[in-house]
Amino acid sequence: MSELKGFFAPLTPGGNSSIAPNMPWYYSGTLLTVEYLTDPQNVRNMLPPELELADENPGAVALIWADWQSCSTDGEELLDPLRSQYLETFAVVRCKYQGVTYSRCVAIWVTKDFALARGFFQGYPKKLGSMGVTRVFNHGKASPRLEPGAKIGASLAAYDHRLASAVVTLREPSETNGFVNGHPMLHHRWVPSITPGAGNSLDQIITMSGVDFEGGQAWKGDAKLELHDSQWDELESILPVQKILAGYYREVGTTFNGGKLVTDRSNPNV
């Protein structure tokens, strides 16, 4: 009898059908970030009871458009670009748990199934969506260049309903690409019991961060941001914009090779 292989389902004797490969996962791409303030109570409403608000700027939110190219160790996905290229848009807040401040993704949309599966493994609340972000090339007239005055636009939709639109006008180089998404992530991983009403078979709090981080020159500028809801997705109603702080753009590279279990409340017997 053959051994079934794969990191995720579907498992097969060859293991090539798995929706996502074994770790580590390598990422190269660009981040367009708009940071803003909402009422801290809105952030509190998105946190489980055991998490606290961050001490400083508790209402700070980062909405980030990421244009990624990713692969596993052998890099074969890079030669089949539909398996390596995707976009995602995600909302990040900060929180505190057991005295430590973390970043936390509370809403996220992606364009590919393998990114969706990786996110469930990492505790990201991923959904499928469609999005676009202006690409920066430093040649030709069909692209902004990394210079003062460059304008970069972005949009997000799901089920054909527009959820967000942004324009960032670059002003100057920056030491960072913001502060909200600057901590290790703290996420919950859970799977409801197959028995109705029996709680969660998997119930974990985990933390993680990338390794081997590389970053290009970050740019800072002014930002405009519009958020919306649909009958299937909430964004404007859960994290409405109170005040825009800044926009950022940066090219980055990082590696994900696992995380750390912080708290385990799983009950696999239900």
Backbone torsions as a table, in degrees:
resi	resn	phi	psi	omega
1	MET	NA	132.3	-179.0
2	SER	-76.0	145.3	173.9
3	GLU	-79.4	133.4	177.7
4	LEU	-82.8	135.1	-172.9
5	LYS	-125.2	158.6	177.5
6	GLY	138.7	149.1	177.9
7	PHE	-78.9	-40.3	175.2
8	PHE	-123.0	167.8	171.1
9	ALA	-65.7	155.0	-3.2
10	PRO	-80.0	140.2	177.0
11	LEU	-88.1	137.4	179.8
12	THR	-139.8	165.6	177.1
13	PRO	-58.5	-35.6	179.4
14	GLY	-86.2	-22.7	178.7
15	GLY	79.0	5.0	-174.6
16	ASN	-84.2	-10.2	-178.0
17	SER	-90.2	-7.3	-179.0
18	SER	-55.1	134.8	-175.6
19	ILE	-63.3	-26.0	176.9
20	ALA	-142.7	145.5	-176.8
21	PRO	-81.8	174.6	174.9
22	ASN	-63.6	151.8	171.3
23	MET	-69.1	159.1	4.2
24	PRO	-78.1	157.7	175.6
25	TRP	-114.4	129.6	-177.8
26	TYR	-104.3	139.7	-177.3
27	TYR	-130.3	135.0	169.8
28	SER	-133.8	137.5	-179.6
29	GLY	175.5	-163.0	-179.7
30	THR	-125.9	149.5	178.3
31	LEU	-122.4	123.5	169.9
32	LEU	-107.7	118.7	-171.5
33	THR	-122.2	134.0	169.7
34	VAL	-118.5	118.4	176.8
35	GLU	-102.2	138.4	-178.7
36	TYR	-150.3	171.3	177.1
37	LEU	-108.4	138.4	167.8
38	THR	-122.7	172.3	175.3
39	ASP	-61.7	129.2	-179.9
40	PRO	-53.3	-27.3	178.8
41	GLN	-64.1	-30.7	177.1
42	ASN	-65.3	-39.6	176.1
43	VAL	-67.0	-43.6	178.7
44	ARG	-56.3	-38.8	-178.2
45	ASN	-67.1	-21.0	-179.0
46	MET	-94.7	1.5	-177.9
47	LEU	-107.1	138.9	171.2
48	PRO	-60.0	157.6	-173.5
49	PRO	-58.3	-29.6	-175.9
50	GLU	-77.6	-10.0	178.1
51	LEU	-97.9	147.0	179.1
52	GLU	-111.3	162.5	173.2
53	LEU	-69.7	152.4	173.6
54	ALA	-65.1	151.2	-177.5
55	ASP	-68.5	-41.6	-177.7
56	GLU	-106.3	137.2	-179.7
57	ASN	46.0	59.1	-175.7
58	PRO	-64.9	-17.6	178.9
59	GLY	-96.6	13.3	-177.6
60	ALA	-75.6	138.0	179.9
61	VAL	-132.6	144.2	171.2
62	ALA	-120.1	123.2	171.5
63	LEU	-104.8	121.3	-167.5
64	ILE	-123.9	131.3	169.8
65	TRP	-102.9	121.9	-179.8
66	ALA	-115.6	127.6	175.6
67	ASP	-107.6	102.1	-168.7
68	TRP	-107.3	148.1	159.8
69	GLN	-123.5	125.8	-173.8
70	SER	-135.0	159.4	179.1
71	CYS	-160.8	170.6	174.0
72	SER	-99.3	-168.2	-168.8
73	THR	-60.3	-41.2	-176.6
74	ASP	-79.1	-11.6	176.3
75	GLY	69.8	13.0	-176.4
76	GLU	-64.1	-28.1	-179.4
77	GLU	-61.2	-27.5	-177.7
78	LEU	-66.2	-22.9	179.0
79	LEU	-89.7	-3.5	174.9
80	ASP	-130.5	78.2	-165.2
81	PRO	-55.3	-27.3	178.1
82	LEU	-65.1	-19.0	177.2
83	ARG	-91.2	-6.6	-175.4
84	SER	-121.1	-22.3	-174.4
85	GLN	-103.9	133.8	176.3
86	TYR	-161.4	166.8	175.5
87	LEU	-121.6	155.7	173.4
88	GLU	-149.2	151.1	175.8
89	THR	-127.3	128.2	-174.3
90	PHE	-142.9	146.5	178.2
91	ALA	-102.8	126.2	-177.8
92	VAL	-119.6	136.4	172.1
93	VAL	-123.0	179.4	174.6
94	ARG	-117.7	153.5	-179.5
95	CYS	-149.6	173.5	179.4
96	LYS	-131.2	135.3	178.1
97	TYR	-140.0	125.4	-178.7
98	GLN	52.0	40.0	174.8
99	GLY	83.6	0.0	-177.5
100	VAL	-111.0	137.2	178.5
101	THR	-89.1	132.7	-179.5
102	TYR	-129.1	162.0	163.5
103	SER	-92.4	154.0	-177.9
104	ARG	-149.4	128.1	176.3
105	CYS	-84.7	124.1	-177.2
106	VAL	-112.0	-8.9	176.1
107	ALA	-159.7	139.1	-177.5
108	ILE	-160.4	140.1	176.6
109	TRP	-126.1	139.7	-178.0
110	VAL	-132.4	166.5	-175.9
111	THR	-105.1	-7.0	-174.8
112	LYS	-131.9	150.5	-177.9
113	ASP	-68.5	-35.3	-179.0
114	PHE	-66.7	-33.0	175.8
115	ALA	-69.3	-35.0	176.9
116	LEU	-62.3	-47.0	-178.4
117	ALA	-65.4	-43.6	178.2
118	ARG	-60.4	-38.8	-179.9
119	GLY	-64.6	-41.6	177.4
120	PHE	-60.3	-39.3	177.9
121	PHE	-62.5	-36.5	-176.7
122	GLN	-88.8	-5.3	-178.4
123	GLY	89.0	9.5	175.0
124	TYR	-78.0	136.9	-179.3
125	PRO	-83.3	61.7	-169.5
126	LYS	-76.7	142.8	171.9
127	LYS	-132.3	159.8	175.7
128	LEU	-78.4	143.8	177.4
129	GLY	-157.5	-178.3	175.1
130	SER	-127.0	139.4	-175.5
131	MET	-154.6	163.5	176.7
132	GLY	-149.3	151.9	176.5
133	VAL	-144.3	138.7	179.4
134	THR	-58.1	129.3	177.6
135	ARG	-88.6	142.6	-178.0
136	VAL	-104.4	117.0	172.6
137	PHE	-124.5	139.7	-174.9
138	ASN	-94.6	25.8	175.0
139	HIS	-141.3	146.9	176.4
140	GLY	85.1	175.9	-174.6
141	LYS	-104.3	0.1	-177.9
142	ALA	-99.9	27.2	-177.3
143	SER	-156.6	142.7	166.8
144	PRO	-70.7	158.3	174.6
145	ARG	-114.6	159.8	-179.5
146	LEU	-74.4	88.5	-177.9
147	GLU	-158.1	159.6	178.5
148	PRO	-55.6	135.7	178.9
149	GLY	95.2	-11.7	179.3
150	ALA	-63.7	136.8	179.8
151	LYS	-112.4	130.5	-179.6
152	ILE	-124.2	124.3	-179.4
153	GLY	-107.1	159.8	179.7
154	ALA	-154.9	153.4	178.1
155	SER	-144.6	158.6	178.2
156	LEU	-141.2	135.0	174.5
157	ALA	-143.1	158.5	174.0
158	ALA	-146.4	136.4	-174.3
159	TYR	52.0	36.3	178.4
160	ASP	69.7	12.1	177.4
161	HIS	-106.4	126.5	178.5
162	ARG	-69.0	129.9	-180.0
163	LEU	-112.3	-26.8	-178.1
164	ALA	-158.0	147.3	172.9
165	SER	-139.3	140.2	-178.6
166	ALA	-144.0	150.6	169.8
167	VAL	-136.9	125.9	176.6
168	VAL	-114.1	127.1	176.3
169	THR	-106.2	111.2	-176.5
170	LEU	-67.0	141.0	-177.8
171	ARG	-119.3	-41.9	-173.6
172	GLU	-164.3	158.2	172.8
173	PRO	-62.0	153.1	-176.4
174	SER	-134.7	153.3	177.3
175	GLU	-73.8	-26.0	-178.7
176	THR	-137.4	171.3	170.8
177	ASN	-110.6	42.5	175.9
178	GLY	109.8	177.0	-175.4
179	PHE	-120.6	-18.8	-173.5
180	VAL	-69.4	-40.9	-177.5
181	ASN	-95.1	32.1	-173.0
182	GLY	-104.7	9.9	-179.1
183	HIS	-117.2	166.0	168.4
184	PRO	-56.0	148.3	179.7
185	MET	-81.5	144.1	172.5
186	LEU	-122.4	115.9	-176.4
187	HIS	-128.8	160.3	171.3
188	HIS	-103.2	138.9	171.4
189	ARG	-117.5	128.2	-179.7
190	TRP	-149.4	150.4	172.8
191	VAL	-135.0	119.8	178.7
192	PRO	-62.6	147.4	176.2
193	SER	-59.5	148.3	175.4
194	ILE	-68.5	-17.2	176.7
195	THR	-88.9	117.4	-177.8
196	PRO	-55.2	131.6	176.3
197	GLY	79.0	7.1	-175.3
198	ALA	-95.6	8.7	178.8
199	GLY	89.2	-152.1	-176.2
200	ASN	-109.4	129.5	172.1
201	SER	-72.6	-39.1	174.2
202	LEU	-114.2	126.5	-178.4
203	ASP	-151.2	93.5	-173.4
204	GLN	-130.8	148.7	166.8
205	ILE	-109.1	125.4	-176.4
206	ILE	-129.3	158.5	174.5
207	THR	-129.6	154.1	-177.3
208	MET	-163.1	160.7	173.1
209	SER	-157.6	160.1	178.6
210	GLY	-74.8	160.0	174.6
211	VAL	-123.4	167.9	179.8
212	ASP	55.8	37.9	-176.7
213	PHE	-66.5	136.3	171.3
214	GLU	-130.0	138.4	-179.7
215	GLY	-136.3	136.7	172.2
216	GLY	-78.1	-176.5	178.3
217	GLN	-63.9	122.6	176.2
218	ALA	-80.5	146.4	175.9
219	TRP	-122.0	144.3	-179.5
220	LYS	-120.0	149.7	179.0
221	GLY	-165.2	-167.8	178.4
222	ASP	-89.1	152.4	-175.4
223	ALA	-137.6	148.0	168.6
224	LYS	-121.1	140.6	-176.4
225	LEU	-146.4	130.2	173.4
226	GLU	-121.1	133.8	179.1
227	LEU	-119.0	152.2	-179.6
228	HIS	-143.8	165.7	171.1
229	ASP	-114.6	163.3	164.9
230	SER	-132.6	-179.6	177.9
231	GLN	-72.0	-9.8	-177.4
232	TRP	-112.0	-13.8	-174.4
233	ASP	-141.8	140.4	177.2
234	GLU	-114.7	127.5	173.5
235	LEU	-140.0	-58.5	-179.5
236	GLU	-61.8	-39.2	-175.7
237	SER	-74.0	-26.7	-178.3
238	ILE	-91.3	-31.6	-178.1
239	LEU	-136.7	60.9	-178.1
240	PRO	-64.2	150.4	-178.3
241	VAL	-79.7	124.8	174.3
242	GLN	-101.2	-41.9	180.0
243	LYS	-156.0	128.2	175.4
244	ILE	-75.8	133.8	176.7
245	LEU	-95.0	-57.2	-177.7
246	ALA	-172.0	165.8	171.9
247	GLY	-117.4	152.2	-177.5
248	TYR	-140.2	154.6	174.2
249	TYR	-140.8	136.1	179.8
250	ARG	-158.1	143.0	170.6
251	GLU	-91.0	133.2	-174.4
252	VAL	-139.3	162.7	171.6
253	GLY	-144.4	141.3	-179.2
254	THR	-156.7	169.9	179.7
255	THR	-129.6	135.8	172.0
256	PHE	-107.8	123.2	-179.5
257	ASN	-137.2	42.6	175.7
258	GLY	104.7	172.2	-178.8
259	GLY	-136.9	-156.8	-176.1
260	LYS	-134.6	134.1	176.2
261	LEU	-77.4	125.0	-180.0
262	VAL	-98.6	-49.2	-179.8
263	THR	-141.6	134.7	-179.4
264	ASP	-124.0	113.6	179.3
265	ARG	-117.0	23.4	-176.4
266	SER	-65.7	150.6	174.5
267	ASN	-131.9	81.8	-175.0
268	PRO	-67.4	-6.6	-178.1
269	ASN	-86.7	-2.1	-179.9
270	VAL	-105.6	NA	NA
